Amino acid sequence: MILYGLYKTVHSYMTTRRKIASSTARSEFADMVNRAAYAGERVIVHRRKKPVAAVVPLADLELLERLEDRVDLEEARKRLNEPTIPWTKIKKDLGL
């Protein structure tokens, strides 16, 4: 039970998300980067109340890239069985 409580505390701390205006982000950039890197904080930057960017821990970005790679690989595998178009036909269609 103690370990679960510790997990919940660390998990909620590591997935903290904060929203700030782009003007504030500019003045607090170093602090934002440190909080993302060392505290696992995610920061959503807003411009005119619209989210425009995020500062996230590197581990989050790496996970997102692995997920994107997996989706791309699955899509490529699906398309392997599709008929191909000869290069000469493509060039002709494009007028090359």
N, C-alpha and C positions, 0 to 999 in steps of 0.2 A: 504494500500500500504506500509506503514511503517513496519507493522508486517511481510509482505512478504519479504521485504528487510532484516529484522532481521533474519528471518528464513533462507534465502539463505546464509547469512553470517555465521550463526551458523552451518548450515548444511555443508557448504564447509569446515569450520574449523574443524568440528567434523569428517569429513571423509578424512582428509589429509592423504596422503600416501607418505612414503619416502622410498627410496632404499639405503641401505648401505652395505658395504663389511663386511664380518664376523669379520675381524680383527678390524674394526672400532666399530662394535657392541660390541665386547669384552671390549674395552676401554670405551665405552659410555653406558654400560648396564643400570646403575642406571638412567641415563637421559632418555633412551628409555622407561624404565618401567614407570617413572613419566609422560612422555609425553603421553603414552598410557592411563594411569590411569586418569590423570587430564585434558588432552587436547583432548582425543579421537583420538590421532594420531595412524595410522597403519604403521608399519615399516616392510619392506620386507628385509630379510637378504640374501645377495648373497655370494656365494663362487665360485670363478673363473667365474664370470658373470652369474652364474645360481642361480635362487631363490631356497633356501633350507629351509627357516623357516620364521616365521612371529611373531611379537610381536603386539598383538591387544588388545583393551580394553576388559575387562571382559564381558561387555554387548554384544559385537560382538560374543565372544565364546559361551555365553549362548544362543544367538539367533541361532547360527549354530547348537548347540546340540539339541535345540527344533525342528529345521527343520529336522535334522537327525532322531529324535525320531518319528516325524510325518510320514516320508517316511517309516521307519521300521514298524510302526503300520499299514499303508496302505498295505504294502507287506504281513504282517502276516494275515491281514483280507482276502486278496485275496486267500491265501493258506489254509484257514480254510476248504474250500470245497473240497480240493484235497483228494484223497484216502490215507489212512495211511498204513504203512508197519509194521507188527507185530514185536515186539522186538526180539522174538525168531528167526524169519527169518533173521534179521540183524545180530544177534550173529552167526548164522549158516554161513551166507555169509562171515563173517569176521574170521571164524574159532575159535570162542571163546566158 
